[in-house]
Amino acid sequence: HFNAYKGVEKARVAALCDCEPGKLKADAGVSGNIGSGGAAKDLTGIRTYTDAARLVADPEVDVVDITLPTYLHANWAIKALKAGKHVICEKPMALSSSDALKMCAAARKARRMLFIGHCIRFWPAYAVAREIIRKGVYGKVHSAVFYRISPRPVWSWKNWLMDNSKSGNATLDLHIHDADFVLYLFGRPKAVCSHGAGSARAGFEHIVTAYDFGGGQAVIAEGGWGFESPHPFSMTFRIGMDNASLALHSDGKLMLYKPGRTMEEVKVPSGDGYGQELKHFVECIASNRQSRIVTPESAMDSVRLVEAEIKSADASKRIKFK
């Protein structure tokens, strides 16, 4: 997020907080999980804190951007909202839908905006694919398969990602990207049927879910991080419509396949979902309007959906989603 804000004209980083002072030095590099580490950062004019309460109380801070481990999201989001700040919080919204509900209530009570960083809704290839589908030019979707695979994230601070009580394991941290996009693309399913590697207690490090929308549609999402570090990260999808197919390949190209053996690469905007989501959130705050792309309630629904998937995988049975 620190790097992404450089491309957001209406915002500037006023302060940073980290409990480890060494990470707040300009030559320490940016601490992040998506290819952002290593490079020195310019901290000119930026205040630094090791106590998050002091950043939240800073009168020059209008928006608190929470990129903490998942188990800390609800606590600090609610504190920031009570302090009168708008809040941008990383996904997943919280460890549980009950905590997510408290966050929504806090935002309403404080009359402040709360945004959850579901970056796949903003990822160029996914956003373009959704627009193509919603226009209905190629008919209805009859099948969709989403795939997200990663090596084990053993690099995280104090290994929190591998602690199910803090991250929700691969299901809530990794797979939720596609579960959320399924909701964004198709709406709420009637039920889910999931199978996972692991258990609800220890956490599933790999899960495969079939979403029941009725009407003869086949919608499936598979995600996991039970692979050794040399294994590359990959996010892909294949979507079949009445008169064409869309596919996001591992090389990042979005391809459209039409009858008659014709295919073409679909042009998508440059950049990634991180920069796009932050530009959108800041614009919403600046213009005092709620997001039409991701609301706190829709982010809460994504947590609820994953909870249903975990329940289904643990019980080895179909679970209704209401």
N, C-alpha and C positions, 0 to 999 in steps of 0.2 A: 504493500500500500504506500509506503514511503516513496518509492520510485514512481509509482503510478500518479501520485499527486502532482508531479512535475508537469504533467500534461493537462492539468485541470486549471483553467484560467481564473476561475472565481474562488479559488481556495489557496491557502498557503499553510504549510505545517508550522504551527506556532510553538508546539511543545512535544516532547517525546518522554515516555516513561518506560523504564525497564528495571526490574528488581536487581539486575546484575549491572553495576556501574560500568564495568569494562565494555559493555555493549553500547554505551552512550558516548563513546569516544569517536571522533571523526574518522580516525584511521582504523576503526574496528570492523568496518564493512557493515552491510545491511544484513540483519538476521532474518532469513526468510526461507521458505521451502520450495519456491519455484524459481530456481536459477538466478536468485538475486543476491546471493552472498558474495563476500570477497572484496568488492569494490569499496573504496573509501567514500564517505558521505559528507556533503557540505552541511554543516550545522550552524552556519552564520545566521544569527538572529533567532535561533531556536533554543528555547529553554529546555532543560533536561531535569527529569525527576526520577527518583527511585521509589517514591511513594505515590501510588496511583491516586490516593485521596487528594494530594496536593494538585495534581493535574486537573482532576475533576473540579476542584475549587478555584482554579485559575480563571479570573474574570475575562481574560483575553481569549479564552478558548470557547468557541461557539458550538463546536461539534466534537464529540469524543468518538474516535474510531477504535473499536475494540478488536484487537487481533490476538487476544489471549487464548490459551487452551480452552476447549469447549466447556469444561466443568466450571469455569470462572465467568462465562458469558452473562448468565442471568444476574448474578450478584452485582457485577460492575455496570451492566446496562441499567439496572434499576437505580443504582446510586447516581449515575450520571444524569438520568432523566429527572430524578428528584432534585438534582442540583440545577435544573433548568437548561440542560444541554440537549441538543439533538444528538442522536446516536446512530452510528453506522457500526454494525457488528458482523463479524465473520460468520459464515455457515459452519456447522449447523447452528440454528438459532440457540438451542440449549440442549442439555442432556436428556430432557424429558419434555413432553408436551405440556405438562403441568407448570414447569418453569417458564416455558414459552408463553403460556397464558398470563402468567404474572407480569411478564415483560410487556405484553400488549396492554394490560390494564394500567401499568405504570405510565406508559406513553400517553394513553388517553387522559389519565388524571393530571399529568404534568402539562398536557397540551403541547407536547413536543413530538417531533417526527422520529420514527424508528425504522431503520432500513437494515435488511439482512442481505449479506453479500453472496447471493446465489449467482455466481459469475457465469454459469452455463446459460442462463437466460439471456445474457448479454454477449456470449461468445459468438463472434461473427457467423461462423458456419451454422451453428444451431439456430441463431436468430433468423438467418436467411431461409433455412429449411422450414422453420415454423411459418414464415410468411408465405412461402410457396404452397404449403399444405393448407393454410387458412384461406387462400384465394380459391382453392378448389379447381384450378385449371386442369389438373390431371386426375380428377375424381377423388374418391374417398380413400383413406388409408385402410388397407386390409391387414397389414402386418408391419411390425416395427421391432427391431432388436437393437438394444443399446449395450455397449460393452466398455468396461473401464477396469484396467488391470495395472497394478503397480507393484514394485518391489516393496518389501517391508520397510516402513518409515522409522527405522531405528535411530535416525539422526535427531529426533525431536528432543526438546528441552526436558531433561530428567526422564527421557523415554516415555513421556506422558501418552503419546499416541498408542503405545502398545498396552496401556492400562485401560481395560474396558470400563472401569468405574470413572475414568476421566475423559475418555474419547468416544465411547460407544463402539470402539473397534472399527473395522473396515465398513461395516454396514451403515453406521451413522455418519462417519467422517468422509468416506470415499463414495460409497454407493449412493448416498443421498443426492449427489449431483444428478444422477440419472432418474432417481425416483422423483425428485423435484421437477425435472424437465418433463417427465411423463404427465405429472399433474398439470403443468403449464401448457402442455400441448393438447392433452385429451380431456382434462378435467378429472373429477374423482372417479376411481373405479368402483365397481360394486363389491369386489372382493379381491384378495390376493392369495396366491399359493406359492410358498417359498421353500427352498431347500438350501441349507447352509452347511459350511464346514466349521465346526466348533459347537458352541452351545450358547444359550441366552445368558447364562451366568458368566462364562468366560469371555463371551463375545464371539460373533461370527467373523472370521477373517475372509470369508468368501461366501457370496450369496447369489442365488439365481431366483428371480421372481417372475411369475406370470400374472399379469394384471387382467382381471375380468371386467371388460366394458360391455359385454353382451354383443349381439349383432354380428357374431362371427369374426370379430377382430382378434388377432394374435399380437399381444404387446408383451415383450419380455425385456428385462434388464438384468445384466450380470455384472458383478463387480467384486474385486478382491485384491488383497495385497499380500497373499501368502506365497510370495516368490522371492528368490534370492536377489541380492542387489545388482548383479549384472543384467537381470531381466529388465528390459525397457518399459517405461510407462507408455500406456496406449489407451486412447479414448476414440471409439469409432461407433458408427451406427449405420443401419440399413433400414430404409423405410419403403415399403411397397404400396403403391397407389393403383387405382384402376388402370391408368394409362401410362404410367412411368414409375421409375424407382429412383430414390435418392440414396447416396452412400457417402459417408465421411470416412475416408481411408486413413490409415495410420500416418501417412505423409502429410496430413492436414488438408488434402484436396477434397472439395465437395463436388461430387460427380452426379450428373443427371443422366439416366439411361431411359431411352424412349424406344417404342416398338420399331422394328426394322433395323436393328443393330446399330442405331445411332446413339452416340453419347457425347456429352460436352461437359467441360469443367464450368461450374457455376462460380461467377465472380462474387467475392465477399469483401466487405470493407477490411482495411488493414487494422492491425492492432489485436488486442486480446480482450477477454471479458473483464479483467481487473480494471483497466483504464476506463472502459466503457461504463462499467457500473458506477465507478466513483464520479465520473462526469455527470451521469444521470442523477445520482443522489444529491450532489452539490447543487445542481440546477433546480431540483425539486425544493431544496431548502431555500435557495435564493429567491425562488418565485412563490414560495409558500403554498406548494401544492403537493398532494400525495402522489406516490408513484403508481402508475397504471401497469407497471411490469412486475413488481414484486411488492406485496403488502406484508405487514407483520403477520396478518392472519393466514396468508397463503404459505409463508415460511413455517408457521406453526403446523399447518396441515401436512407439510412435508415431513416434519418430525413425527406426526401422528401416523402417517403412512408407513414410515420405516418401523415404528413401533409395532404396527400390525404385521409387517413382514417378519420381524423378529419373533413375534408370537406364533406366526404360521410355521416358520422354520423349526421352532422349538417343539411345537406340538405335532408337526408333520401332518397338518391339515389345512384346509381352506379356511380363511378368516374373512368375515364380512368387514367392509370399511364403510363407516357412516360419516 
